[in-house]
């Protein structure tokens, strides 16, 4: 995103785009990487752009976020996770 906003001579734009293409192709030519790394990396990049926008604050911090209803829902999820963890430990002990 930062390089897309950069206003330079067309030659440098071509160099930057070529370099980005080489980085993308290197994922497919590296032993530890697979094709799935390309779309998942793009999704992670888009998530980061959404989470930390250039203008305004993060969408996760909004006014009134700590309402009682949301806190009860979060507590319910936490208790469910603890119950699932306890069941997993119990099942492991039985095996």
C-alpha positions as CSV (number, residue, x, y, z in Angstrom):
1,X,0.0,0.0,0.0
2,X,2.8,2.4,0.8
3,X,4.6,1.7,-2.5
4,X,1.3,2.1,-4.4
5,X,1.0,5.7,-3.0
6,X,4.6,6.5,-4.0
7,X,4.7,9.0,-6.8
8,X,7.9,8.5,-8.7
9,X,9.1,8.3,-12.3
10,X,7.6,5.4,-14.3
11,X,11.0,3.6,-14.4
12,X,11.1,3.4,-10.6
13,X,7.5,2.2,-10.5
14,X,8.5,-0.6,-12.9
15,X,11.4,-1.5,-10.7
16,X,9.2,-1.6,-7.6
17,X,6.5,-3.7,-9.3
18,X,9.2,-6.1,-10.7
19,X,10.7,-6.5,-7.3
20,X,7.3,-7.3,-5.8
21,X,6.7,-9.9,-8.5
22,X,10.1,-11.5,-7.7
23,X,9.1,-11.7,-4.0
24,X,5.8,-13.3,-4.9
25,X,7.5,-15.8,-7.2
26,X,10.2,-16.6,-4.6
27,X,7.4,-18.2,-2.4
28,X,6.8,-20.8,-5.1
29,X,10.5,-21.5,-5.6
30,X,11.5,-21.9,-2.0
31,X,11.5,-25.4,-0.5
32,X,9.6,-24.6,2.7
33,X,6.8,-22.7,1.0
34,X,3.7,-23.9,-0.9
35,X,1.1,-22.4,-3.1
36,X,-1.3,-21.8,-0.2
37,X,1.2,-19.4,1.3
38,X,0.3,-16.8,-1.4
39,X,-3.4,-16.4,-0.7
40,X,-2.9,-16.7,3.1
41,X,-0.2,-14.1,3.0
42,X,-2.4,-11.8,1.0
43,X,-5.3,-12.3,3.5
44,X,-2.9,-11.6,6.4
45,X,-1.8,-8.4,4.7
46,X,-5.3,-7.3,4.1
47,X,-6.2,-8.1,7.7
48,X,-3.2,-5.9,8.9
49,X,-4.4,-3.0,6.6
50,X,-7.9,-3.3,8.2
51,X,-6.6,-3.6,11.8
52,X,-4.1,-0.6,11.6
53,X,-5.6,1.9,9.1
54,X,-3.6,5.0,8.2
55,X,-6.6,7.3,9.0
56,X,-8.5,6.8,12.2
57,X,-8.2,4.2,14.9
58,X,-8.4,0.5,14.9
59,X,-11.9,-0.9,14.3
60,X,-11.5,-3.1,17.4
61,X,-11.6,-0.1,19.8
62,X,-15.0,1.5,19.5
63,X,-16.8,3.5,22.1
64,X,-19.2,1.5,24.2
65,X,-17.4,-1.7,23.5
66,X,-17.5,-2.8,27.2
67,X,-21.2,-3.2,27.5
68,X,-22.6,-5.6,30.0
69,X,-24.0,-7.8,27.2
70,X,-20.7,-8.1,25.5
71,X,-19.0,-9.0,28.8
72,X,-21.5,-11.7,29.5
73,X,-21.0,-13.2,26.0
74,X,-17.2,-13.1,26.5
75,X,-17.6,-14.8,29.9
76,X,-19.8,-17.5,28.3
77,X,-17.1,-18.2,25.6
78,X,-14.4,-18.3,28.2
79,X,-16.4,-20.8,30.4
80,X,-17.1,-22.9,27.3
81,X,-13.4,-22.9,26.4
82,X,-12.4,-23.9,29.9
83,X,-15.0,-26.7,29.9
84,X,-13.7,-28.0,26.5
85,X,-10.1,-27.9,28.0
86,X,-11.2,-29.8,31.1
87,X,-12.9,-32.4,28.9
88,X,-9.8,-32.8,26.7
89,X,-7.6,-33.3,29.8
90,X,-10.1,-35.8,31.2
91,X,-10.3,-37.7,27.9
92,X,-6.5,-37.8,27.7
93,X,-6.3,-39.2,31.2
94,X,-8.8,-42.0,30.3
95,X,-6.8,-43.0,27.2
